[in-house]
Amino acid sequence: MIEVDVALRRGTFRLEAAFSAEARVVALFGRSGAGKSTLVNAIAGLVRPERGRIVVDGRTLFDAGLGIDLPPEARRVGYVFQDALLFPHLSVAANLAYGERLTRAADRYIERDRVVSLLGLAPFLDRRPASLSGGERQRVAIGRALLASPRLLLLDEPLASLDAQRKGEILDYIERLRDELRVPVVYVSHAVEEVVRLADQVVVIASGRVAAQGSPVEALSRPGVAALASDDGEAAVLEARVAGRDKRYGLAILAFDGGELVVPDLGTAAGQSLRVRILARDVSLALERPTRVSIQNVLEARIESIGQTKDASVDVTLRVGASALISRITRKACEELALAPGSRVYAMVKAVSLERRA
């Protein structure tokens, strides 16, 4: 459990953020400059709030009213920055050993061999950071932070400087740490695909305040939230599982609470859980079930609400079973179809993004 309720000022920027979550991975999601890094710096003890409190797993790190302000080294918080910040004159093994020395032997709960194995660091132990790739350096930085046996691990945009292939590799390692070590993580990112794949809880930060909080399905499917944190436009996130595979055409059938989706088969096993992200611009609407069309995914839906946008479009929030979808169409199309809350329509889904393997 992490509880945060703080206020502070950095120059002209004002942060007033409060959230609580009990989850393995809590993602702080928002645009650059929203206040995410300032918030994790407050958790780590690198900046001091003007007021408020920070509690991790029942242990108070900061409480302005009670005069509690533990120094960073006493907070048992591991911190991995966007840049690995390894000691360049030390080998990988020596960098890892430095992390171990930050915690008394009696308080250590993670063995070096296990961290080395989980992060695949064995081939690099005798090398210096300058000889490693960006992804390899980040793995070492994560390993060093873990070997301090933290009560909480802070990852601040750890993939921002990596290419797509290296990002995928690091995400795989972070998932292994999440599932096998059970170290709670606060993960900072402005990349929605990382948040959808990793997070159990999402806290959306906008202009120094918490704009939304909940599971990825709840927080990221809420109308208006996407514009605060992403340029992709409105979108919905669904929890799904692989219900079957069509080997002849290389397709997989995903079942969710509302129907099924046909998607390209990525080799996922039957029964495996996935998170699916569908952009509003990839959902079209019809009053009757279309026939003889190339779009494979047609879902019967009910309109919950229609929201105006800043341009010539509207965002139509749909309910498909117990799941939500959003469709962005022109105001002209909305009027011609006489759409209104409560109307029954057919949602045609043109594209599906599989962001995370559970």
Secondary structure per residue as TSV (DSSP state, phi and psi in degrees):
chain	resnum	aa	ss	phi	psi
A	1	M	-	360.0	131.3
A	2	I	E	-124.3	132.7
A	3	E	E	-124.6	126.1
A	4	V	E	-133.8	130.4
A	5	D	E	-150.4	95.8
A	6	V	E	-135.8	158.8
A	7	A	E	-139.8	135.2
A	8	L	E	-157.5	163.0
A	9	R	E	-124.2	135.2
A	10	R	E	-125.1	98.1
A	11	G	T	67.2	-122.8
A	12	T	T	-92.3	-2.8
A	13	F	E	-89.3	132.5
A	14	R	E	-115.1	124.9
A	15	L	E	-110.5	124.0
A	16	E	E	-135.8	98.1
A	17	A	E	-132.9	136.6
A	18	A	E	-139.8	131.0
A	19	F	E	-159.1	159.1
A	20	S	E	-140.6	144.2
A	21	A	E	-155.3	144.9
A	22	E	-	-121.4	96.8
A	23	A	S	-159.5	158.3
A	24	R	S	-69.7	-42.5
A	25	V	E	-129.4	116.8
A	26	V	E	-104.9	121.1
A	27	A	E	-98.7	128.8
A	28	L	E	-95.2	111.9
A	29	F	E	-119.2	134.3
A	30	G	-	170.1	174.8
A	31	R	-	-70.9	161.6
A	32	S	T	-59.9	135.5
A	33	G	T	87.9	1.5
A	34	A	S	-74.5	-21.8
A	35	G	S	117.1	7.6
A	36	K	H	-63.0	-49.4
A	37	S	H	-68.0	-35.5
A	38	T	H	-60.9	-39.7
A	39	L	H	-66.3	-44.2
A	40	V	H	-71.2	-30.1
A	41	N	H	-63.7	-34.7
A	42	A	H	-67.6	-40.2
A	43	I	H	-62.7	-40.3
A	44	A	H	-75.0	-15.4
A	45	G	T	89.8	13.9
A	46	L	S	-85.1	-22.2
A	47	V	S	-131.3	149.9
A	48	R	-	-105.6	121.3
A	49	P	-	-65.5	156.5
A	50	E	S	-74.8	-34.0
A	51	R	E	-151.0	170.9
A	52	G	E	109.7	-166.3
A	53	R	E	-152.1	154.4
A	54	I	E	-135.2	122.4
A	55	V	E	-129.4	130.1
A	56	V	E	-122.1	117.0
A	57	D	T	53.2	43.1
A	58	G	T	81.8	-2.9
A	59	R	E	-103.6	122.1
A	60	T	E	-80.4	119.5
A	61	L	E	-92.6	-32.8
A	62	F	E	-150.1	133.8
A	63	D	E	-151.3	104.9
A	64	A	T	-62.6	-38.3
A	65	G	T	-66.0	-34.8
A	66	L	T	-94.9	-1.9
A	67	G	T	73.1	25.4
A	68	I	E	-96.2	127.5
A	69	D	E	-153.1	83.7
A	70	L	-	-65.5	139.1
A	71	P	-	-66.9	158.0
A	72	P	G	-52.2	-41.5
A	73	E	G	-69.7	-15.3
A	74	A	G	-99.2	-2.7
A	75	R	T	-85.2	-14.4
A	76	R	T	57.7	44.5
A	77	V	E	-116.4	123.3
A	78	G	E	-88.6	139.2
A	79	Y	E	-131.0	124.1
A	80	V	E	-119.3	121.7
A	81	F	-	-90.7	174.1
A	82	Q	S	-58.7	-42.4
A	83	D	S	-95.2	134.1
A	84	A	-	-58.8	-32.4
A	85	L	-	55.8	43.7
A	86	L	-	-80.0	159.7
A	87	F	-	-75.9	113.8
A	88	P	T	-68.0	-24.5
A	89	H	T	-87.4	-3.4
A	90	L	S	-108.7	151.1
A	91	S	-	-70.3	169.3
A	92	V	H	-58.7	-44.6
A	93	A	H	-59.7	-40.3
A	94	A	H	-70.8	-35.5
A	95	N	H	-62.4	-42.7
A	96	L	H	-64.5	-40.9
A	97	A	H	-63.7	-33.4
A	98	Y	H	-61.0	-41.9
A	99	G	H	-60.5	-40.8
A	100	E	H	-62.4	-38.6
A	101	R	H	-69.7	-12.0
A	102	L	T	-74.6	-12.0
A	103	T	S	-129.0	138.9
A	104	R	-	-58.7	146.8
A	105	A	G	-55.9	-36.7
A	106	A	G	-68.9	-21.0
A	107	D	G	-99.0	-2.0
A	108	R	-	-78.4	137.7
A	109	Y	-	-128.3	1.1
A	110	I	S	-122.4	128.4
A	111	E	-	-87.4	145.9
A	112	R	H	-61.5	-41.7
A	113	D	H	-60.5	-36.4
A	114	R	H	-69.4	-41.7
A	115	V	H	-64.2	-43.5
A	116	V	H	-59.9	-40.7
A	117	S	H	-69.2	-46.9
A	118	L	H	-62.2	-36.3
A	119	L	H	-97.0	1.0
A	120	G	T	62.1	44.4
A	121	L	-	-96.0	-7.1
A	122	A	G	-54.0	-40.3
A	123	P	G	-69.0	-11.9
A	124	F	G	-108.9	-1.5
A	125	L	T	-57.1	-33.7
A	126	D	T	-93.4	0.8
A	127	R	S	-94.4	160.2
A	128	R	-	-93.9	155.4
A	129	P	G	-54.8	-34.2
A	130	A	G	-62.9	-22.3
A	131	S	G	-90.9	1.6
A	132	L	S	-101.0	155.8
A	133	S	-	-75.1	169.2
A	134	G	H	-60.1	-41.4
A	135	G	H	-66.3	-38.5
A	136	E	H	-66.2	-40.4
A	137	R	H	-62.7	-39.6
A	138	Q	H	-66.0	-36.4
A	139	R	H	-62.9	-40.0
A	140	V	H	-65.5	-41.7
A	141	A	H	-62.6	-40.4
A	142	I	H	-65.1	-42.7
A	143	G	H	-61.2	-43.0
A	144	R	H	-61.6	-42.4
A	145	A	H	-64.9	-39.8
A	146	L	H	-67.2	-35.0
A	147	L	T	-72.1	-8.1
A	148	A	T	-82.0	4.1
A	149	S	-	51.0	58.6
A	150	P	-	-74.1	153.8
A	151	R	S	-80.5	-19.6
A	152	L	E	-150.1	137.7
A	153	L	E	-111.7	124.7
A	154	L	E	-103.4	123.2
A	155	L	E	-117.7	107.0
A	156	D	E	-101.5	100.2
A	157	E	S	48.8	51.6
A	158	P	T	-68.2	-15.2
A	159	L	T	-109.0	2.5
A	160	A	T	-60.3	-31.9
A	161	S	T	-98.5	9.3
A	162	L	S	-104.4	154.2
A	163	D	-	-78.9	172.5
A	164	A	H	-58.2	-41.5
A	165	Q	H	-65.1	-45.0
A	166	R	H	-66.7	-35.7
A	167	K	H	-59.9	-45.7
A	168	G	H	-59.7	-40.1
A	169	E	H	-64.4	-46.6
A	170	I	H	-65.5	-39.1
A	171	L	H	-58.9	-40.1
A	172	D	H	-59.4	-43.6
A	173	Y	H	-67.0	-40.3
A	174	I	H	-64.4	-38.2
A	175	E	H	-61.7	-40.7
A	176	R	H	-63.0	-42.4
A	177	L	H	-63.7	-43.4
A	178	R	H	-58.6	-43.8
A	179	D	H	-83.0	-31.5
A	180	E	H	-100.4	-35.4
A	181	L	T	-93.7	-22.6
A	182	R	-	60.8	28.8
A	183	V	-	-81.5	123.4
A	184	P	-	-65.0	141.8
A	185	V	E	-127.5	135.8
A	186	V	E	-105.9	117.0
A	187	Y	E	-112.8	118.6
A	188	V	E	-99.0	129.3
A	189	S	E	-161.1	152.7
A	190	H	S	-109.2	7.1
A	191	A	-	-100.6	112.5
A	192	V	H	-63.9	-32.9
A	193	E	H	-65.2	-33.8
A	194	E	H	-68.1	-43.1
A	195	V	H	-64.8	-45.4
A	196	V	H	-62.5	-38.1
A	197	R	H	-73.6	-38.4
A	198	L	H	-99.9	-35.8
A	199	A	-	-78.9	145.0
A	200	D	S	-94.9	-34.6
A	201	Q	E	-131.0	142.5
A	202	V	E	-120.3	130.8
A	203	V	E	-116.0	112.0
A	204	V	E	-87.3	123.1
A	205	I	E	-108.0	129.5
A	206	A	E	-141.3	123.9
A	207	S	T	51.9	41.9
A	208	G	T	80.5	8.1
A	209	R	E	-131.6	158.2
A	210	V	E	-80.9	116.6
A	211	A	E	-93.1	-25.8
A	212	A	E	-164.8	153.9
A	213	Q	E	-150.7	145.6
A	214	G	E	158.2	-170.5
A	215	S	-	-64.0	163.7
A	216	P	H	-54.4	-37.4
A	217	V	H	-64.2	-44.7
A	218	E	H	-71.9	-50.3
A	219	A	H	-74.2	-41.2
A	220	L	H	-87.6	-10.9
A	221	S	T	-95.9	-0.7
A	222	R	S	-75.9	127.9
A	223	P	T	-55.6	135.2
A	224	G	T	92.3	-19.2
A	225	V	H	-71.7	-41.1
A	226	A	H	-57.8	-39.2
A	227	A	H	-65.3	-23.0
A	228	L	H	-77.0	-21.8
A	229	A	H	-130.9	-9.4
A	230	S	-	-150.7	155.0
A	231	D	S	-96.5	4.1
A	232	D	S	-74.8	-15.6
A	233	G	-	89.3	178.7
A	234	E	S	-60.9	150.8
A	235	A	E	-157.2	164.9
A	236	A	E	-125.6	147.4
A	237	V	E	-115.9	132.1
A	238	L	E	-121.3	145.2
A	239	E	E	-91.0	128.5
A	240	A	E	-140.6	171.2
A	241	R	E	-141.7	155.0
A	242	V	E	-76.5	112.1
A	243	A	E	-94.4	-18.1
A	244	G	E	180.0	174.0
A	245	R	E	-138.3	142.1
A	246	D	E	-109.2	91.1
A	247	K	T	-65.9	-29.9
A	248	R	T	-60.7	-40.1
A	249	Y	T	-108.7	4.3
A	250	G	T	67.2	41.1
A	251	L	E	-120.5	157.8
A	252	A	E	-123.3	147.4
A	253	I	E	-106.5	121.0
A	254	L	E	-104.5	128.9
A	255	A	E	-100.3	135.1
A	256	F	E	-138.7	172.4
A	257	D	T	-75.6	81.8
A	258	G	T	154.0	-12.8
A	259	G	E	153.2	-150.2
A	260	E	E	-133.4	152.8
A	261	L	E	-125.9	139.4
A	262	V	E	-102.9	123.5
A	263	V	E	-136.0	163.4
A	264	P	E	-59.0	139.5
A	265	D	-	-78.7	116.6
A	266	L	-	-97.7	13.3
A	267	G	S	86.0	11.4
A	268	T	-	-72.2	143.7
A	269	A	-	-76.9	151.9
A	270	A	T	-58.5	135.8
A	271	G	T	90.4	-11.8
A	272	Q	-	-70.4	140.9
A	273	S	E	-85.9	145.3
A	274	L	E	-140.0	157.3
A	275	R	E	-109.2	133.3
A	276	V	E	-115.4	134.1
A	277	R	E	-118.6	127.3
A	278	I	E	-124.1	118.2
A	279	L	E	-73.3	143.6
A	280	A	G	-60.6	-34.2
A	281	R	G	-70.4	-11.9
A	282	D	G	-98.7	12.3
A	283	V	E	-120.8	116.9
A	284	S	E	-104.6	162.7
A	285	L	E	-124.2	148.1
A	286	A	E	-141.5	151.2
A	287	L	S	-82.3	-23.5
A	288	E	S	-126.2	152.0
A	289	R	-	-61.8	121.8
A	290	P	-	-72.4	150.5
A	291	T	-	-126.4	155.5
A	292	R	S	54.0	52.0
A	293	V	-	-126.1	157.3
A	294	S	S	-79.5	-20.6
A	295	I	-	-67.4	125.2
A	296	Q	-	-84.5	-26.7
A	297	N	E	-106.2	105.8
A	298	V	E	-124.1	119.4
A	299	L	E	-121.8	132.7
A	300	E	E	-74.7	134.1
A	301	A	E	-144.0	165.1
A	302	R	E	-121.9	137.0
A	303	I	E	-77.3	126.2
A	304	E	E	-92.9	-43.2
A	305	S	E	-158.3	161.4
A	306	I	E	-130.5	120.1
A	307	G	E	-114.4	139.3
A	308	Q	E	-75.9	149.6
A	309	T	-	-112.8	-179.1
A	310	K	S	-80.0	-11.0
A	311	D	S	-113.6	-149.6
A	312	A	S	-89.4	21.5
A	313	S	E	-115.2	168.8
A	314	V	E	-131.4	151.6
A	315	D	E	-105.2	117.8
A	316	V	E	-101.5	114.7
A	317	T	E	-86.9	127.0
A	318	L	E	-115.9	152.2
A	319	R	E	-115.9	119.6
A	320	V	E	-116.1	100.7
A	321	G	T	62.1	-126.2
A	322	A	T	-95.1	3.8
A	323	S	E	-103.5	156.2
A	324	A	E	-108.9	143.0
A	325	L	E	-130.4	159.9
A	326	I	E	-128.9	135.3
A	327	S	E	-121.7	129.0
A	328	R	E	-103.7	116.5
A	329	I	E	-131.4	169.4
A	330	T	E	-74.2	154.5
A	331	R	H	-61.4	-34.7
A	332	K	H	-60.6	-47.5
A	333	A	H	-63.0	-39.0
A	334	C	H	-61.7	-43.3
A	335	E	H	-70.9	-40.2
A	336	E	H	-64.9	-33.6
A	337	L	T	-86.2	-5.7
A	338	A	T	54.9	45.7
A	339	L	-	-74.4	144.5
A	340	A	-	-157.3	156.5
A	341	P	T	-53.5	134.1
A	342	G	T	97.4	-15.6
A	343	S	-	-66.5	145.1
A	344	R	E	-93.7	131.7
A	345	V	E	-141.2	174.4
A	346	Y	E	-116.4	123.8
A	347	A	E	-94.6	123.9
A	348	M	E	-103.6	113.3
A	349	V	E	-95.3	115.0
A	350	K	-	-86.7	-27.8
A	351	A	-	-149.4	147.3
A	352	V	-	-132.6	132.8
A	353	S	E	-107.9	121.6
A	354	L	E	-93.9	101.5
A	355	E	E	-92.4	-19.4
A	356	R	E	-154.1	137.3
A	357	R	E	-102.1	122.6
A	358	A	-	-80.0	360.0
